[in-house]
Amino acid sequence: MNPGVLGYAFAAFFWGANLPLTAVLFSAFDPFFMSAIRASLAVGVLWLIAYWQRQPGQPAHGLDFGRHALMSGSAAAFFVLYNLGLKYTHPVTAAAIIAGSPVVAAATMWLATGARLERGFTGAAALTLIGAGIAIWGRARDSGTGFALQGGEPLLVLALACWTLYSIYAQRFFAPGVTQLRRTLLGLAGALPWMYGCWLLMWLTGLTGPPLLEVTSQSLLWLLVTAVFSTALSGVAWNIGVARAGLQLGLLWQNTVPAFGVLLAVPFGILPTAEQLLGGAIVMAGVLYMQWRKSRPG
């Protein structure tokens, strides 16, 4: 199997696991400070791996200050805008916007690079949107809630666009031969000043609470697990996917994250609905359809 596809599958699985674990962590940490401290732990993990794997003669990363700031700022903007968007958006509406991430990302790619849609993307995106729509409708019906606008919706759209830009820059701004591990490490490390600065500004202006609420040994364990697997290793796996399989396939894999999140929430007592299971299966069918179309000659 293509290493890029394996990278996307790894990232989607652990980003899905991140959903129920983050819901638990929100009871112990302020969400914005938690994102910054989790990224800090991830940088430490990646630095240790990079130090252990260091080899003589590694190429220089080739980043100048402006490109590094643009790439890392795009990553930091995703984390900050995503949390703000979730805070000020109805959960069902947020799920619908996130389900449209392939459309947002494709538009961002076209505006930033002029990239055309790859073969099979349109049909695959339609399947993933249909599947996500079924899952969202089932959750809304089960909870008795509907769509509602609360002001944070544009922030979620901007967050998705920023993640796409980061994914593009992480491949284009580095010198040839720089490993995906080093790209992820430098991108996350550069994002830390942005993230801590935004958190401090929001705290001083009253938009968010104190950095720590009720920290327990279990919450520290979940924080470490998500930092290692959902942020550090999944970030590397995602960049491998972009480099080896193309970004447009990754956009479809993003829509499998909620499906993995639903399944991995079962141990926490959150059972999926029939619509969520059906929607997840259709989303996965869309991903497999595009992989099949890309593998066909001509």
C-alpha positions, 0 to 999 in steps of 0.5 A: 500500500502507498505509504501516503495512504498509510500516513493518512489512515494513521492520522485520521485514526488518531485524530478521531481518537482525539475527539472523545479524549479532548472532550474529557480534557476540556473539563481539566484544561482551558481549551486554548492553553491546552492546545498550546501545551499539547503542541509544546509536548509534541515538539518535545517528542519530535525533537527527541525522535529527530535527535535519535535519528540524526545523521551526518550530512542532513540537508539544510532546511532552506527556510527563511524567516518570512516563509517559516513565519507564514507556514507556522502562522498558518498552523497556529491560526488553524488551532486558534481559529478552530477552537474559537469557531467551535466555541461560538458555533452550534455543534451540529452546524460545526459538524456540517461545516467541517464535513464540507472541508474538501470543498473549502480546501479545494477552493483554497488550493485553487486560489493559492496555487491554481491547482486543478482537481485530481481525477475522481475528486468530485465524485469522491467529495460528493460521497463524503459529503453525503455520508457526513450529511447522513451522520450529522442528520442522525446526530441532530435527530437523536439529540433533538437539536437543529442547525443554528448560526451563532457567529463562529461559522466563518472562523471554522471556514478560515481554520480549514483554509489555514490548515490547507495552506499549512499543508501546502507550505510544509511541502513547498517551502523546504529544501529537497531532501528534508524529512517530513519529521523535520518539516513537522517539527519546525512547523510546530515549533514555529507555531508555539509563539503564535499560540501562546501569544494568542492565548495570553491575549485572549486571557487578558481580554477575558475571552478565555479562562485561566490556563488550568482548571482541575488537573488530575493524573488521568487528565495528564495521561490523556494530554500526553497521549493526545500530544504524542499520537494525535499531534506529534506522530499524526502531524508527521503522518499527515505530511507523509500523506501529502508528500506521497499521495497528494493533498486532495486525497488527504482532504477526503481522509479528513472526513473519516475523522468524525467516523473514527471519533464516533467508534472510538467514543464507545469505550467512553459510553457514547454509542453511535447511531445507525445514521452515524455508522451508515454515514461513516461507511459512505465517507470511507467509500468516497475515500476508497473510490478516489484511491481506485480512480487514481490507481487506474492508468490513463 
